[in-house]
């Protein structure tokens, strides 16, 4: 008989998109930050550092923190393959289709 087990682990993840997402990631991780820009002024990468731990994220990647406090960088596919997303959708998105009376 095959036995299946579901993990009780969870992660909170924020996509690196812009300055607002950098602030949210700092709040999530508690890490310091260094921002690198391209010569044209676009966001190139962000390095997060806390003591000896250093991680670098590129725009479009996710910075996550799991339930044991581990911080890392991954893409959406990794999150989708390893975790069931439980984010609640805002009410306006869930009620997009309405019927006329």
C-alpha positions as CSV (number, residue, x, y, z in Angstrom):
1,X,0.0,0.0,0.0
2,X,1.3,3.5,-0.9
3,X,1.1,6.0,1.9
4,X,0.9,9.7,1.1
5,X,2.0,12.4,3.4
6,X,1.4,16.1,3.3
7,X,3.9,18.5,4.7
8,X,3.0,21.0,7.4
9,X,5.7,23.4,6.2
10,X,4.7,26.7,4.9
11,X,6.4,29.7,3.3
12,X,5.6,33.3,3.0
13,X,6.9,34.7,-0.3
14,X,7.1,38.1,-1.9
15,X,7.9,38.7,-5.6
16,X,10.7,41.2,-6.2
17,X,9.1,43.8,-8.5
18,X,9.8,47.3,-7.4
19,X,10.8,49.4,-4.3
20,X,7.5,48.6,-2.5
21,X,8.3,44.9,-2.8
22,X,11.8,45.5,-1.5
23,X,10.3,47.2,1.6
24,X,7.9,44.3,2.1
25,X,10.8,41.8,1.8
26,X,12.8,43.7,4.4
27,X,9.8,43.5,6.8
28,X,9.4,39.8,6.1
29,X,13.1,38.8,6.5
30,X,14.5,41.5,8.8
31,X,17.6,41.6,6.5
32,X,19.6,44.6,5.3
33,X,19.6,45.4,1.6
34,X,21.9,46.5,-1.2
35,X,20.2,47.6,-4.4
36,X,22.0,47.4,-7.8
37,X,20.7,49.4,-10.8
38,X,21.4,49.0,-14.5
39,X,23.2,52.0,-16.3
40,X,19.7,53.0,-17.5
41,X,18.4,53.2,-13.9
42,X,16.3,50.0,-13.9
43,X,16.3,47.6,-11.0
44,X,19.0,44.9,-11.7
45,X,19.2,43.0,-8.4
46,X,18.8,43.2,-4.7
47,X,21.2,41.6,-2.2
48,X,19.8,40.8,1.3
49,X,22.3,40.3,4.1
50,X,22.0,39.3,7.8
51,X,25.2,38.4,9.5
52,X,26.9,35.7,7.4
53,X,23.7,34.9,5.3
54,X,23.6,36.6,1.9
55,X,21.0,36.1,-0.8
56,X,20.6,37.9,-4.1
57,X,17.3,38.2,-5.9
58,X,16.5,39.4,-9.5
59,X,13.3,41.1,-10.5
60,X,10.6,38.5,-11.0
61,X,12.0,36.1,-8.4
62,X,10.4,35.4,-5.0
63,X,12.1,35.9,-1.7
64,X,10.6,33.5,0.9
65,X,10.8,32.7,4.6
66,X,9.6,29.3,5.8
67,X,8.2,28.3,9.1
68,X,11.7,27.5,10.5
69,X,13.0,31.0,9.7
70,X,15.0,29.9,6.6
71,X,15.2,32.7,4.0
72,X,15.8,31.9,0.3
73,X,15.1,32.9,-3.3
74,X,13.2,30.9,-5.9
75,X,10.9,31.3,-8.9
76,X,7.1,30.8,-8.9
77,X,7.4,27.3,-10.4
78,X,9.3,26.1,-7.3
79,X,6.6,27.5,-5.0
80,X,3.8,26.0,-7.1
81,X,5.4,22.6,-7.2
82,X,6.2,22.4,-3.5
83,X,3.4,24.2,-1.8
84,X,-0.3,24.6,-2.1
85,X,-1.0,28.3,-2.4
86,X,-3.5,29.5,0.3
87,X,-3.5,33.2,-0.4
88,X,-7.1,34.6,-0.2
89,X,-8.2,36.5,-3.2
90,X,-9.6,40.0,-2.7
91,X,-13.4,40.1,-2.8
92,X,-13.4,42.3,-6.0
93,X,-11.5,39.5,-7.9
94,X,-13.7,36.7,-6.6
95,X,-16.9,38.4,-7.6
96,X,-16.0,39.4,-11.2
97,X,-18.9,37.6,-12.8
98,X,-22.3,38.9,-11.8
99,X,-25.6,38.2,-13.4
100,X,-28.2,40.9,-14.1
101,X,-31.4,40.7,-12.1
